[in-house]
Amino acid sequence: MPTGDSAKGTGGASTIFETFAAYGQILPSDSFFQLQTGIELPVHPDKVPRAYYLRTALGKTFSGGGGLGRRWTPMTEFIADRT
């Protein structure tokens, strides 16, 4: 349901339906890979272009204190967006 207000500059020129797929994989040595991809399909493609996006992340978890201490997980993320 549209919730934008053109007088306030929110919302867009068309309702957009979006579909996506997500995938995650645990890798050896407490590493992981995540992927999310999708497309945006506007009701009025003459006003708003269709868009495709791809988001991926690759990370590894590190533990302190012999695995009982704090854990931190740095990640590298790659983002692509095409309209």
HTML snippet that shows the backbone in 3Dmol.js (N, CA, C, O; Angstrom):
<script src="https://3Dmol.org/build/3Dmol-min.js"></script>
<div id="view" style="width:600px;height:400px;position:relative"></div>
<script>
const pdb = `
ATOM      1  N   MET A   1       0.843  -1.170   0.000  1.00  0.00           N
ATOM      2  CA  MET A   1       0.000   0.000   0.000  1.00  0.00           C
ATOM      3  C   MET A   1       0.895   1.243   0.000  1.00  0.00           C
ATOM      4  O   MET A   1       1.765   1.363   0.863  1.00  0.00           O
ATOM      5  N   PRO A   2       0.708   2.155  -0.932  1.00  0.00           N
ATOM      6  CA  PRO A   2       1.549   3.360  -0.990  1.00  0.00           C
ATOM      7  C   PRO A   2       1.430   4.205   0.282  1.00  0.00           C
ATOM      8  O   PRO A   2       0.333   4.454   0.782  1.00  0.00           O
ATOM      9  N   THR A   3       2.579   4.635   0.787  1.00  0.00           N
ATOM     10  CA  THR A   3       2.582   5.443   2.006  1.00  0.00           C
ATOM     11  C   THR A   3       3.296   6.778   1.824  1.00  0.00           C
ATOM     12  O   THR A   3       3.416   7.544   2.780  1.00  0.00           O
ATOM     13  N   GLY A   4       3.769   7.072   0.618  1.00  0.00           N
ATOM     14  CA  GLY A   4       4.491   8.318   0.372  1.00  0.00           C
ATOM     15  C   GLY A   4       3.556   9.510   0.267  1.00  0.00           C
ATOM     16  O   GLY A   4       2.347   9.363   0.087  1.00  0.00           O
ATOM     17  N   ASP A   5       4.146  10.694   0.383  1.00  0.00           N
ATOM     18  CA  ASP A   5       3.419  11.949   0.251  1.00  0.00           C
ATOM     19  C   ASP A   5       4.234  12.852  -0.666  1.00  0.00           C
ATOM     20  O   ASP A   5       5.300  13.327  -0.274  1.00  0.00           O
ATOM     21  N   SER A   6       3.747  13.096  -1.885  1.00  0.00           N
ATOM     22  CA  SER A   6       4.517  13.887  -2.847  1.00  0.00           C
ATOM     23  C   SER A   6       4.737  15.325  -2.370  1.00  0.00           C
ATOM     24  O   SER A   6       5.721  15.950  -2.765  1.00  0.00           O
ATOM     25  N   ALA A   7       3.846  15.863  -1.533  1.00  0.00           N
ATOM     26  CA  ALA A   7       4.020  17.211  -1.000  1.00  0.00           C
ATOM     27  C   ALA A   7       5.237  17.284  -0.063  1.00  0.00           C
ATOM     28  O   ALA A   7       5.865  18.335   0.065  1.00  0.00           O
ATOM     29  N   LYS A   8       5.561  16.165   0.586  1.00  0.00           N
ATOM     30  CA  LYS A   8       6.697  16.119   1.504  1.00  0.00           C
ATOM     31  C   LYS A   8       7.952  15.566   0.833  1.00  0.00           C
ATOM     32  O   LYS A   8       9.014  15.520   1.454  1.00  0.00           O
ATOM     33  N   GLY A   9       7.842  15.148  -0.423  1.00  0.00           N
ATOM     34  CA  GLY A   9       8.998  14.615  -1.147  1.00  0.00           C
ATOM     35  C   GLY A   9       9.318  13.174  -0.819  1.00  0.00           C
ATOM     36  O   GLY A   9      10.431  12.715  -1.079  1.00  0.00           O
ATOM     37  N   THR A  10       8.367  12.450  -0.251  1.00  0.00           N
ATOM     38  CA  THR A  10       8.576  11.036   0.039  1.00  0.00           C
ATOM     39  C   THR A  10       7.760  10.198  -0.932  1.00  0.00           C
ATOM     40  O   THR A  10       6.816  10.691  -1.549  1.00  0.00           O
ATOM     41  N   GLY A  11       8.122   8.950  -1.061  1.00  0.00           N
ATOM     42  CA  GLY A  11       7.425   8.080  -2.002  1.00  0.00           C
ATOM     43  C   GLY A  11       7.998   8.252  -3.389  1.00  0.00           C
ATOM     44  O   GLY A  11       8.970   8.980  -3.586  1.00  0.00           O
ATOM     45  N   GLY A  12       7.400   7.588  -4.338  1.00  0.00           N
ATOM     46  CA  GLY A  12       7.906   7.647  -5.701  1.00  0.00           C
ATOM     47  C   GLY A  12       6.787   7.875  -6.687  1.00  0.00           C
ATOM     48  O   GLY A  12       5.642   8.113  -6.302  1.00  0.00           O
ATOM     49  N   ALA A  13       7.121   7.802  -7.958  1.00  0.00           N
ATOM     50  CA  ALA A  13       6.158   8.054  -9.024  1.00  0.00           C
ATOM     51  C   ALA A  13       5.338   6.818  -9.364  1.00  0.00           C
ATOM     52  O   ALA A  13       4.399   6.898 -10.156  1.00  0.00           O
ATOM     53  N   SER A  14       5.683   5.671  -8.773  1.00  0.00           N
ATOM     54  CA  SER A  14       4.992   4.440  -9.111  1.00  0.00           C
ATOM     55  C   SER A  14       5.126   3.427  -7.980  1.00  0.00           C
ATOM     56  O   SER A  14       6.116   3.435  -7.248  1.00  0.00           O
ATOM     57  N   THR A  15       4.148   2.572  -7.838  1.00  0.00           N
ATOM     58  CA  THR A  15       4.251   1.438  -6.927  1.00  0.00           C
ATOM     59  C   THR A  15       5.256   0.461  -7.522  1.00  0.00           C
ATOM     60  O   THR A  15       5.264   0.233  -8.731  1.00  0.00           O
ATOM     61  N   ILE A  16       6.104  -0.117  -6.674  1.00  0.00           N
ATOM     62  CA  ILE A  16       7.130  -1.032  -7.139  1.00  0.00           C
ATOM     63  C   ILE A  16       6.985  -2.367  -6.418  1.00  0.00           C
ATOM     64  O   ILE A  16       6.915  -2.422  -5.190  1.00  0.00           O
ATOM     65  N   PHE A  17       6.940  -3.439  -7.201  1.00  0.00           N
ATOM     66  CA  PHE A  17       6.947  -4.783  -6.648  1.00  0.00           C
ATOM     67  C   PHE A  17       8.381  -5.294  -6.712  1.00  0.00           C
ATOM     68  O   PHE A  17       9.085  -5.089  -7.701  1.00  0.00           O
ATOM     69  N   GLU A  18       8.799  -5.957  -5.647  1.00  0.00           N
ATOM     70  CA  GLU A  18      10.187  -6.411  -5.575  1.00  0.00           C
ATOM     71  C   GLU A  18      10.211  -7.896  -5.227  1.00  0.00           C
ATOM     72  O   GLU A  18       9.465  -8.356  -4.362  1.00  0.00           O
ATOM     73  N   THR A  19      11.064  -8.625  -5.902  1.00  0.00           N
ATOM     74  CA  THR A  19      11.283 -10.028  -5.578  1.00  0.00           C
ATOM     75  C   THR A  19      12.776 -10.235  -5.359  1.00  0.00           C
ATOM     76  O   THR A  19      13.595  -9.584  -6.007  1.00  0.00           O
ATOM     77  N   PHE A  20      13.133 -11.134  -4.452  1.00  0.00           N
ATOM     78  CA  PHE A  20      14.545 -11.350  -4.174  1.00  0.00           C
ATOM     79  C   PHE A  20      14.794 -12.808  -3.805  1.00  0.00           C
ATOM     80  O   PHE A  20      13.869 -13.555  -3.485  1.00  0.00           O
ATOM     81  N   ALA A  21      16.046 -13.186  -3.857  1.00  0.00           N
ATOM     82  CA  ALA A  21      16.498 -14.502  -3.416  1.00  0.00           C
ATOM     83  C   ALA A  21      17.725 -14.290  -2.533  1.00  0.00           C
ATOM     84  O   ALA A  21      18.541 -13.404  -2.786  1.00  0.00           O
ATOM     85  N   ALA A  22      17.841 -15.104  -1.510  1.00  0.00           N
ATOM     86  CA  ALA A  22      18.979 -15.005  -0.602  1.00  0.00           C
ATOM     87  C   ALA A  22      19.587 -16.389  -0.402  1.00  0.00           C
ATOM     88  O   ALA A  22      18.881 -17.398  -0.413  1.00  0.00           O
ATOM     89  N   TYR A  23      20.902 -16.422  -0.220  1.00  0.00           N
ATOM     90  CA  TYR A  23      21.616 -17.674  -0.036  1.00  0.00           C
ATOM     91  C   TYR A  23      22.757 -17.430   0.940  1.00  0.00           C
ATOM     92  O   TYR A  23      23.414 -16.390   0.891  1.00  0.00           O
ATOM     93  N   GLY A  24      22.986 -18.372   1.809  1.00  0.00           N
ATOM     94  CA  GLY A  24      24.106 -18.301   2.733  1.00  0.00           C
ATOM     95  C   GLY A  24      24.805 -19.642   2.822  1.00  0.00           C
ATOM     96  O   GLY A  24      24.163 -20.688   2.735  1.00  0.00           O
ATOM     97  N   GLN A  25      26.110 -19.617   2.994  1.00  0.00           N
ATOM     98  CA  GLN A  25      26.882 -20.855   3.071  1.00  0.00           C
ATOM     99  C   GLN A  25      27.954 -20.707   4.147  1.00  0.00           C
ATOM    100  O   GLN A  25      28.722 -19.745   4.146  1.00  0.00           O
ATOM    101  N   ILE A  26      27.993 -21.660   5.052  1.00  0.00           N
ATOM    102  CA  ILE A  26      29.068 -21.707   6.043  1.00  0.00           C
ATOM    103  C   ILE A  26      30.274 -22.338   5.373  1.00  0.00           C
ATOM    104  O   ILE A  26      30.159 -23.379   4.727  1.00  0.00           O
ATOM    105  N   LEU A  27      31.427 -21.708   5.528  1.00  0.00           N
ATOM    106  CA  LEU A  27      32.673 -22.187   4.946  1.00  0.00           C
ATOM    107  C   LEU A  27      33.588 -22.693   6.057  1.00  0.00           C
ATOM    108  O   LEU A  27      33.327 -22.426   7.230  1.00  0.00           O
ATOM    109  N   PRO A  28      34.641 -23.409   5.720  1.00  0.00           N
ATOM    110  CA  PRO A  28      35.569 -23.887   6.759  1.00  0.00           C
ATOM    111  C   PRO A  28      36.206 -22.727   7.541  1.00  0.00           C
ATOM    112  O   PRO A  28      36.241 -21.588   7.076  1.00  0.00           O
ATOM    113  N   SER A  29      36.701 -23.047   8.723  1.00  0.00           N
ATOM    114  CA  SER A  29      37.439 -22.102   9.584  1.00  0.00           C
ATOM    115  C   SER A  29      36.588 -20.923  10.021  1.00  0.00           C
ATOM    116  O   SER A  29      37.070 -19.790  10.024  1.00  0.00           O
ATOM    117  N   ASP A  30      35.341 -21.159  10.388  1.00  0.00           N
ATOM    118  CA  ASP A  30      34.425 -20.113  10.875  1.00  0.00           C
ATOM    119  C   ASP A  30      34.237 -18.977   9.871  1.00  0.00           C
ATOM    120  O   ASP A  30      34.077 -17.823  10.269  1.00  0.00           O
ATOM    121  N   SER A  31      34.253 -19.288   8.588  1.00  0.00           N
ATOM    122  CA  SER A  31      34.016 -18.300   7.539  1.00  0.00           C
ATOM    123  C   SER A  31      32.622 -18.509   6.961  1.00  0.00           C
ATOM    124  O   SER A  31      31.999 -19.548   7.180  1.00  0.00           O
ATOM    125  N   PHE A  32      32.142 -17.523   6.227  1.00  0.00           N
ATOM    126  CA  PHE A  32      30.817 -17.647   5.624  1.00  0.00           C
ATOM    127  C   PHE A  32      30.731 -16.781   4.375  1.00  0.00           C
ATOM    128  O   PHE A  32      31.538 -15.877   4.156  1.00  0.00           O
ATOM    129  N   PHE A  33      29.725 -17.088   3.568  1.00  0.00           N
ATOM    130  CA  PHE A  33      29.417 -16.356   2.343  1.00  0.00           C
ATOM    131  C   PHE A  33      27.917 -16.111   2.326  1.00  0.00           C
ATOM    132  O   PHE A  33      27.140 -17.025   2.603  1.00  0.00           O
ATOM    133  N   GLN A  34      27.498 -14.894   2.004  1.00  0.00           N
ATOM    134  CA  GLN A  34      26.078 -14.559   1.893  1.00  0.00           C
ATOM    135  C   GLN A  34      25.843 -13.847   0.576  1.00  0.00           C
ATOM    136  O   GLN A  34      26.695 -13.096   0.102  1.00  0.00           O
ATOM    137  N   LEU A  35      24.677 -14.088  -0.013  1.00  0.00           N
ATOM    138  CA  LEU A  35      24.321 -13.476  -1.285  1.00  0.00           C
ATOM    139  C   LEU A  35      22.847 -13.107  -1.247  1.00  0.00           C
ATOM    140  O   LEU A  35      22.015 -13.885  -0.779  1.00  0.00           O
ATOM    141  N   GLN A  36      22.531 -11.924  -1.737  1.00  0.00           N
ATOM    142  CA  GLN A  36      21.144 -11.497  -1.908  1.00  0.00           C
ATOM    143  C   GLN A  36      21.047 -10.818  -3.270  1.00  0.00           C
ATOM    144  O   GLN A  36      21.855  -9.947  -3.593  1.00  0.00           O
ATOM    145  N   THR A  37      20.071 -11.214  -4.055  1.00  0.00           N
ATOM    146  CA  THR A  37      19.868 -10.635  -5.370  1.00  0.00           C
ATOM    147  C   THR A  37      18.375 -10.434  -5.593  1.00  0.00           C
ATOM    148  O   THR A  37      17.554 -11.160  -5.032  1.00  0.00           O
ATOM    149  N   GLY A  38      18.031  -9.461  -6.402  1.00  0.00           N
ATOM    150  CA  GLY A  38      16.617  -9.221  -6.646  1.00  0.00           C
ATOM    151  C   GLY A  38      16.376  -8.232  -7.766  1.00  0.00           C
ATOM    152  O   GLY A  38      17.303  -7.633  -8.312  1.00  0.00           O
ATOM    153  N   ILE A  39      15.108  -8.078  -8.091  1.00  0.00           N
ATOM    154  CA  ILE A  39      14.706  -7.120  -9.113  1.00  0.00           C
ATOM    155  C   ILE A  39      13.548  -6.288  -8.581  1.00  0.00           C
ATOM    156  O   ILE A  39      12.745  -6.749  -7.770  1.00  0.00           O
ATOM    157  N   GLU A  40      13.486  -5.055  -9.057  1.00  0.00           N
ATOM    158  CA  GLU A  40      12.391  -4.144  -8.725  1.00  0.00           C
ATOM    159  C   GLU A  40      11.583  -3.915  -9.990  1.00  0.00           C
ATOM    160  O   GLU A  40      12.118  -3.486 -11.012  1.00  0.00           O
ATOM    161  N   LEU A  41      10.294  -4.206  -9.915  1.00  0.00           N
ATOM    162  CA  LEU A  41       9.409  -4.106 -11.070  1.00  0.00           C
ATOM    163  C   LEU A  41       8.334  -3.054 -10.808  1.00  0.00           C
ATOM    164  O   LEU A  41       7.368  -3.334 -10.097  1.00  0.00           O
ATOM    165  N   PRO A  42       8.480  -1.850 -11.366  1.00  0.00           N
ATOM    166  CA  PRO A  42       7.483  -0.801 -11.150  1.00  0.00           C
ATOM    167  C   PRO A  42       6.218  -1.072 -11.965  1.00  0.00           C
ATOM    168  O   PRO A  42       6.262  -1.682 -13.034  1.00  0.00           O
ATOM    169  N   VAL A  43       5.108  -0.608 -11.439  1.00  0.00           N
ATOM    170  CA  VAL A  43       3.828  -0.730 -12.150  1.00  0.00           C
ATOM    171  C   VAL A  43       3.855   0.140 -13.405  1.00  0.00           C
ATOM    172  O   VAL A  43       3.263  -0.222 -14.421  1.00  0.00           O
ATOM    173  N   HIS A  44       4.532   1.272 -13.341  1.00  0.00           N
ATOM    174  CA  HIS A  44       4.645   2.197 -14.475  1.00  0.00           C
ATOM    175  C   HIS A  44       6.117   2.313 -14.880  1.00  0.00           C
ATOM    176  O   HIS A  44       6.799   3.243 -14.449  1.00  0.00           O
ATOM    177  N   PRO A  45       6.621   1.374 -15.711  1.00  0.00           N
ATOM    178  CA  PRO A  45       8.042   1.426 -16.079  1.00  0.00           C
ATOM    179  C   PRO A  45       8.407   2.634 -16.937  1.00  0.00           C
ATOM    180  O   PRO A  45       9.591   2.911 -17.130  1.00  0.00           O
ATOM    181  N   ASP A  46       7.419   3.355 -17.451  1.00  0.00           N
ATOM    182  CA  ASP A  46       7.720   4.579 -18.206  1.00  0.00           C
ATOM    183  C   ASP A  46       8.107   5.730 -17.271  1.00  0.00           C
ATOM    184  O   ASP A  46       8.767   6.676 -17.703  1.00  0.00           O
ATOM    185  N   LYS A  47       7.707   5.662 -15.998  1.00  0.00           N
ATOM    186  CA  LYS A  47       8.042   6.702 -15.017  1.00  0.00           C
ATOM    187  C   LYS A  47       9.249   6.327 -14.154  1.00  0.00           C
ATOM    188  O   LYS A  47      10.065   7.180 -13.806  1.00  0.00           O
ATOM    189  N   VAL A  48       9.350   5.044 -13.817  1.00  0.00           N
ATOM    190  CA  VAL A  48      10.424   4.556 -12.950  1.00  0.00           C
ATOM    191  C   VAL A  48      11.056   3.349 -13.636  1.00  0.00           C
ATOM    192  O   VAL A  48      10.336   2.423 -14.011  1.00  0.00           O
ATOM    193  N   PRO A  49      12.385   3.327 -13.813  1.00  0.00           N
ATOM    194  CA  PRO A  49      13.012   2.186 -14.493  1.00  0.00           C
ATOM    195  C   PRO A  49      13.052   0.931 -13.619  1.00  0.00           C
ATOM    196  O   PRO A  49      13.038   1.007 -12.391  1.00  0.00           O
ATOM    197  N   ARG A  50      13.102  -0.206 -14.276  1.00  0.00           N
ATOM    198  CA  ARG A  50      13.312  -1.452 -13.549  1.00  0.00           C
ATOM    199  C   ARG A  50      14.736  -1.445 -12.995  1.00  0.00           C
ATOM    200  O   ARG A  50      15.619  -0.782 -13.538  1.00  0.00           O
ATOM    201  N   ALA A  51      14.945  -2.183 -11.921  1.00  0.00           N
ATOM    202  CA  ALA A  51      16.279  -2.216 -11.313  1.00  0.00           C
ATOM    203  C   ALA A  51      16.630  -3.641 -10.909  1.00  0.00           C
ATOM    204  O   ALA A  51      15.755  -4.446 -10.590  1.00  0.00           O
ATOM    205  N   TYR A  52      17.930  -3.936 -10.928  1.00  0.00           N
ATOM    206  CA  TYR A  52      18.470  -5.216 -10.499  1.00  0.00           C
ATOM    207  C   TYR A  52      19.564  -4.928  -9.477  1.00  0.00           C
ATOM    208  O   TYR A  52      20.337  -3.985  -9.643  1.00  0.00           O
ATOM    209  N   TYR A  53      19.632  -5.731  -8.429  1.00  0.00           N
ATOM    210  CA  TYR A  53      20.699  -5.524  -7.446  1.00  0.00           C
ATOM    211  C   TYR A  53      21.301  -6.863  -7.024  1.00  0.00           C
ATOM    212  O   TYR A  53      20.661  -7.912  -7.102  1.00  0.00           O
ATOM    213  N   LEU A  54      22.546  -6.789  -6.576  1.00  0.00           N
ATOM    214  CA  LEU A  54      23.280  -7.948  -6.087  1.00  0.00           C
ATOM    215  C   LEU A  54      24.103  -7.490  -4.890  1.00  0.00           C
ATOM    216  O   LEU A  54      24.847  -6.513  -4.973  1.00  0.00           O
ATOM    217  N   ARG A  55      23.966  -8.191  -3.798  1.00  0.00           N
ATOM    218  CA  ARG A  55      24.730  -7.882  -2.582  1.00  0.00           C
ATOM    219  C   ARG A  55      25.375  -9.167  -2.098  1.00  0.00           C
ATOM    220  O   ARG A  55      24.697 -10.182  -1.938  1.00  0.00           O
ATOM    221  N   THR A  56      26.667  -9.135  -1.866  1.00  0.00           N
ATOM    222  CA  THR A  56      27.364 -10.307  -1.348  1.00  0.00           C
ATOM    223  C   THR A  56      28.233  -9.893  -0.167  1.00  0.00           C
ATOM    224  O   THR A  56      28.677  -8.748  -0.072  1.00  0.00           O
ATOM    225  N   ALA A  57      28.461 -10.830   0.714  1.00  0.00           N
ATOM    226  CA  ALA A  57      29.338 -10.589   1.860  1.00  0.00           C
ATOM    227  C   ALA A  57      30.155 -11.845   2.116  1.00  0.00           C
ATOM    228  O   ALA A  57      29.651 -12.963   2.011  1.00  0.00           O
ATOM    229  N   LEU A  58      31.413 -11.645   2.449  1.00  0.00           N
ATOM    230  CA  LEU A  58      32.318 -12.727   2.794  1.00  0.00           C
ATOM    231  C   LEU A  58      32.968 -12.339   4.113  1.00  0.00           C
ATOM    232  O   LEU A  58      33.530 -11.251   4.233  1.00  0.00           O
ATOM    233  N   GLY A  59      32.895 -13.220   5.099  1.00  0.00           N
ATOM    234  CA  GLY A  59      33.418 -12.871   6.413  1.00  0.00           C
ATOM    235  C   GLY A  59      33.989 -14.058   7.159  1.00  0.00           C
ATOM    236  O   GLY A  59      33.865 -15.205   6.730  1.00  0.00           O
ATOM    237  N   LYS A  60      34.618 -13.758   8.286  1.00  0.00           N
ATOM    238  CA  LYS A  60      35.215 -14.780   9.142  1.00  0.00           C
ATOM    239  C   LYS A  60      35.076 -14.334  10.588  1.00  0.00           C
ATOM    240  O   LYS A  60      35.292 -13.167  10.912  1.00  0.00           O
ATOM    241  N   THR A  61      34.713 -15.274  11.455  1.00  0.00           N
ATOM    242  CA  THR A  61      34.551 -14.989  12.878  1.00  0.00           C
ATOM    243  C   THR A  61      35.832 -15.349  13.630  1.00  0.00           C
ATOM    244  O   THR A  61      36.403 -16.423  13.443  1.00  0.00           O
ATOM    245  N   PHE A  62      36.263 -14.429  14.476  1.00  0.00           N
ATOM    246  CA  PHE A  62      37.429 -14.640  15.322  1.00  0.00           C
ATOM    247  C   PHE A  62      36.977 -14.629  16.777  1.00  0.00           C
ATOM    248  O   PHE A  62      36.150 -13.804  17.165  1.00  0.00           O
ATOM    249  N   SER A  63      37.518 -15.541  17.584  1.00  0.00           N
ATOM    250  CA  SER A  63      37.146 -15.657  18.994  1.00  0.00           C
ATOM    251  C   SER A  63      38.361 -15.443  19.872  1.00  0.00           C
ATOM    252  O   SER A  63      39.472 -15.847  19.527  1.00  0.00           O
ATOM    253  N   GLY A  64      38.142 -14.807  21.007  1.00  0.00           N
ATOM    254  CA  GLY A  64      39.201 -14.636  21.991  1.00  0.00           C
ATOM    255  C   GLY A  64      38.960 -15.550  23.183  1.00  0.00           C
ATOM    256  O   GLY A  64      37.874 -16.115  23.317  1.00  0.00           O
ATOM    257  N   GLY A  65      39.928 -15.699  24.025  1.00  0.00           N
ATOM    258  CA  GLY A  65      39.765 -16.486  25.252  1.00  0.00           C
ATOM    259  C   GLY A  65      39.505 -17.953  24.995  1.00  0.00           C
ATOM    260  O   GLY A  65      38.709 -18.569  25.704  1.00  0.00           O
ATOM    261  N   GLY A  66      40.153 -18.525  24.004  1.00  0.00           N
ATOM    262  CA  GLY A  66      39.959 -19.954  23.739  1.00  0.00           C
ATOM    263  C   GLY A  66      38.554 -20.287  23.259  1.00  0.00           C
ATOM    264  O   GLY A  66      38.077 -21.398  23.488  1.00  0.00           O
ATOM    265  N   GLY A  67      37.889 -19.358  22.606  1.00  0.00           N
ATOM    266  CA  GLY A  67      36.530 -19.588  22.113  1.00  0.00           C
ATOM    267  C   GLY A  67      35.449 -19.193  23.102  1.00  0.00           C
ATOM    268  O   GLY A  67      34.262 -19.264  22.781  1.00  0.00           O
ATOM    269  N   LEU A  68      35.843 -18.774  24.312  1.00  0.00           N
ATOM    270  CA  LEU A  68      34.867 -18.387  25.329  1.00  0.00           C
ATOM    271  C   LEU A  68      34.801 -16.875  25.526  1.00  0.00           C
ATOM    272  O   LEU A  68      33.955 -16.391  26.278  1.00  0.00           O
ATOM    273  N   GLY A  69      35.665 -16.132  24.871  1.00  0.00           N
ATOM    274  CA  GLY A  69      35.701 -14.679  25.021  1.00  0.00           C
ATOM    275  C   GLY A  69      34.854 -13.986  23.972  1.00  0.00           C
ATOM    276  O   GLY A  69      33.940 -14.575  23.394  1.00  0.00           O
ATOM    277  N   ARG A  70      35.172 -12.745  23.742  1.00  0.00           N
ATOM    278  CA  ARG A  70      34.449 -11.963  22.742  1.00  0.00           C
ATOM    279  C   ARG A  70      34.687 -12.525  21.355  1.00  0.00           C
ATOM    280  O   ARG A  70      35.742 -13.083  21.051  1.00  0.00           O
ATOM    281  N   ARG A  71      33.664 -12.355  20.521  1.00  0.00           N
ATOM    282  CA  ARG A  71      33.763 -12.785  19.130  1.00  0.00           C
ATOM    283  C   ARG A  71      33.543 -11.570  18.243  1.00  0.00           C
ATOM    284  O   ARG A  71      32.691 -10.731  18.537  1.00  0.00           O
ATOM    285  N   TRP A  72      34.296 -11.472  17.171  1.00  0.00           N
ATOM    286  CA  TRP A  72      34.070 -10.401  16.216  1.00  0.00           C
ATOM    287  C   TRP A  72      34.165 -10.980  14.814  1.00  0.00           C
ATOM    288  O   TRP A  72      34.904 -11.931  14.558  1.00  0.00           O
ATOM    289  N   THR A  73      33.396 -10.378  13.917  1.00  0.00           N
ATOM    290  CA  THR A  73      33.259 -10.919  12.567  1.00  0.00           C
ATOM    291  C   THR A  73      33.423  -9.807  11.536  1.00  0.00           C
ATOM    292  O   THR A  73      32.437  -9.164  11.175  1.00  0.00           O
ATOM    293  N   PRO A  74      34.623  -9.566  11.059  1.00  0.00           N
ATOM    294  CA  PRO A  74      34.781  -8.599   9.974  1.00  0.00           C
ATOM    295  C   PRO A  74      34.268  -9.205   8.661  1.00  0.00           C
ATOM    296  O   PRO A  74      34.384 -10.408   8.429  1.00  0.00           O
ATOM    297  N   MET A  75      33.703  -8.349   7.817  1.00  0.00           N
ATOM    298  CA  MET A  75      33.149  -8.794   6.545  1.00  0.00           C
ATOM    299  C   MET A  75      33.576  -7.849   5.435  1.00  0.00           C
ATOM    300  O   MET A  75      33.806  -6.662   5.665  1.00  0.00           O
ATOM    301  N   THR A  76      33.677  -8.387   4.239  1.00  0.00           N
ATOM    302  CA  THR A  76      33.868  -7.593   3.036  1.00  0.00           C
ATOM    303  C   THR A  76      32.582  -7.719   2.247  1.00  0.00           C
ATOM    304  O   THR A  76      32.106  -8.824   1.986  1.00  0.00           O
ATOM    305  N   GLU A  77      32.026  -6.586   1.871  1.00  0.00           N
ATOM    306  CA  GLU A  77      30.747  -6.588   1.166  1.00  0.00           C
ATOM    307  C   GLU A  77      30.934  -6.002  -0.225  1.00  0.00           C
ATOM    308  O   GLU A  77      31.643  -5.012  -0.401  1.00  0.00           O
ATOM    309  N   PHE A  78      30.295  -6.618  -1.206  1.00  0.00           N
ATOM    310  CA  PHE A  78      30.295  -6.139  -2.578  1.00  0.00           C
ATOM    311  C   PHE A  78      28.851  -5.857  -2.971  1.00  0.00           C
ATOM    312  O   PHE A  78      27.976  -6.703  -2.787  1.00  0.00           O
ATOM    313  N   ILE A  79      28.605  -4.673  -3.510  1.00  0.00           N
ATOM    314  CA  ILE A  79      27.241  -4.247  -3.858  1.00  0.00           C
ATOM    315  C   ILE A  79      27.222  -3.799  -5.310  1.00  0.00           C
ATOM    316  O   ILE A  79      28.089  -3.047  -5.755  1.00  0.00           O
ATOM    317  N   ALA A  80      26.218  -4.274  -6.042  1.00  0.00           N
ATOM    318  CA  ALA A  80      26.007  -3.837  -7.435  1.00  0.00           C
ATOM    319  C   ALA A  80      24.538  -3.482  -7.600  1.00  0.00           C
ATOM    320  O   ALA A  80      23.659  -4.170  -7.080  1.00  0.00           O
ATOM    321  N   ASP A  81      24.286  -2.419  -8.317  1.00  0.00           N
ATOM    322  CA  ASP A  81      22.909  -1.968  -8.563  1.00  0.00           C
ATOM    323  C   ASP A  81      22.829  -1.437  -9.991  1.00  0.00           C
ATOM    324  O   ASP A  81      23.642  -0.611 -10.406  1.00  0.00           O
ATOM    325  N   ARG A  82      21.855  -1.915 -10.724  1.00  0.00           N
ATOM    326  CA  ARG A  82      21.706  -1.483 -12.107  1.00  0.00           C
ATOM    327  C   ARG A  82      20.259  -1.103 -12.356  1.00  0.00           C
ATOM    328  O   ARG A  82      19.347  -1.870 -12.044  1.00  0.00           O
ATOM    329  N   THR A  83      20.047   0.074 -12.916  1.00  0.00           N
ATOM    330  CA  THR A  83      18.684   0.506 -13.258  1.00  0.00           C
ATOM    331  C   THR A  83      18.500   0.524 -14.744  1.00  0.00           C
ATOM    332  O   THR A  83      17.419   0.860 -15.228  1.00  0.00           O
TER     333      THR A  83
END
`;
const viewer = $3Dmol.createViewer("view");
viewer.addModel(pdb, "pdb");
viewer.setStyle({}, {cartoon: {color: "spectrum"}});
viewer.zoomTo();
viewer.render();
</script>
